[in-house]
């Protein structure tokens, strides 16, 4: 089976993407690749942050790899937290604090529309490709569910009455921004015949 290094230290993201990829190819985590670094995300766009992560790992390993960056965009907060989603309440990546900050800033605002956006950067045979997935939905007033991670307890995707945190992985994949981006990645690898990683 061919393999790609996934440039992330977030096991939740690894698990979600593995659930979509299945046996299409093998995902090698940074830890499994013997890489112990925390890559900075200094840019103002998901695309640039995804790109720097995959470029960093490609430069280190000289092998094919991919990365992703994901943000929650809330319309009433002018797109916040966006690229700062993981560190919205501080550098510690404390998602309880991040959720508390979102709910406090929204308050009783009626407009709760939001979306998750994922951008995947793939470096394959020295070329870079991008794939984007978007999930529209809304932010609820109080947390619900204990599954998932990040903002999942307060996000209900359009077409569902459950938050991501109330769903199984299979249920979440029916709506997931990360699945949509990963599907595009898989389609690209399949349609272009790029199976010789």
N, C-alpha and C positions, 0 to 999 in steps of 0.2 A: 504494500500500500504506500502511495506517495504521502509526503508529509510537508506541512508548513508550520513554521514557528509563529505562534500567536503572541504578539508583543504586548502582553498585559500581565499584571500581578493579581488581577481580580478574578478569583476562582468562580464567582457567580457568573461572570461574563463567559468564562471558559465553558462552564456547564451548559449555559443556554445555547451557545453556538455549537457545541458538540451535539446537543439534542437535535439540531437542525441538520448538521453535516452528516451524521450517521457514519456510514462506511465509505463515504465519497473520497475522503482522504484523512490522514492522521493529523491531529492537532498536537503540536509539541508546545508545552508551556515554557515560559522563561526559565522556571525552576528546573524543568526536565532538560532544558538545553544548557543548564549550568550557568545561567546568566542571573546575577543578583544586582540589579539596578532599578532605581525608581526614575522613570523618564519624566522630565518636566513637560508641562503642557502650557507653554507661555503665550500662545496666540489667541486671537479674538474669534477664530472660527473653528468649528469642529473639523473641517477638512484639513486645515493647517496643523492642528494638533494630532490628528490621526496620521498625517504624513510624517511629522517629525518622529513619531514613535516607531513607525515601520522603517524609516530611514536609519534611525539610530541602531536598530537591531540588524538591519541589512549590512550596515557599515561594520558592525562588530563581527558578524558571522559569515558575511559574503554568501549567504544562502537566501532562498525565497522565504518571504514572511508576509504577515498581514497584521494590521492593528485596527482598532476602532475607537471612535470617540462619540459619546452620546450626551445629549443635553435635553433637559426639560424646558420647554418654552411656554411661558404663561402669558397670555395676551394682556391681561389686566396689569401685569407687571412689566410691560414693554419688552417681553421676551426673556425676562429673567426666570430662573437662574442661568439658563443657556449654557455657555461653555464653562461657567463657574459652578455647574451643578454639584460636583463632588465636594467642592470647598466653599459652598455658599455661606455657611455660618462660621467658616474658619479653615485653617490649613489642616486640621486634624481629620478631615473627611468623616465627620460625625453626622450620620444621616438622621439621627433623632433630632439633633439641633437644626439640621437643614430643613427638615419637615416643619419643625416648630416655627422657624423663621418664615417659611412660605405661608403657613396658615395665619401667622400674626400679620404679615404684610397684606394678605388678602382680606382679612377680617370678615366683614359681612358682605363684601363685594358680590354682586349678583352674577357678573360675567366671570365664569370659572373655566372658560375654554382654554385648552392647552394641548400641547403635543410633545411626544418624545421623538427626537430625531437622532438617527445613527448614521455615521459616515464610516465606511470601511476603506482603508488604504491597503492595496495589495501591491507588493513588489515581486514581480515574476520575471525571471530572465532579464533583469536589469531595467525593466520598464515598470512604471507605476500606473495603477488603475484605481478608480474610485467607484463606490457603490453606496447609495443612500436609501434608507428606509425611514418612513414616517408613520407614526400612529397618532391619530387625532383622538381627543377625549376631553375630559374635564377633571378639575380638582374638587374633591368633596370636602366637607367642612370638618370632619373628624376621621381619624384613621380607622381602617377596617382590614382585618386579615393579618396573618403572621408569616406568610410565605414571601417569596421574592426577596428583593433587596432595594436599597435606595428609596426612591419616592413611591414605590409600588403600593404602599398602604393608603395613599391619598389620590391615586390616579385610576379613573374608570375609563376604559377605552370606549369610543363610540360603537354602539351596537351591543353593549354588555351592561349588566347591572352590577357586576362584580368589579372590585378593584383588582389590579394585578396580584396583590398580596393574598387575595382570596382564591386565586386560580391555581390549578395544577400547571406544571410546565407545559403539558400538551395544550391546555386551554389558553394559556398565555401566548403560545406560539401561533394561535389562530389570529391574533391581533398584532403581535409584537413587531415593533420597529426594527429590532435587532434581527428577527427572523427574515423580515422583508429584505434588509440589506444583504443578509447571508444568502438568501435565495438568489439574488442577483449575482453574487459572487459565484455561486455554484453553476448558475446558468452560463455565465461567462466562461468558466473553466470547461464546461461541457460543450458548448456551441463552438468554441474556438479550437477544441481538440487539444487544449493545453493540459495534457495529463502527465507530461514528462517534467515533473518539478525538479 
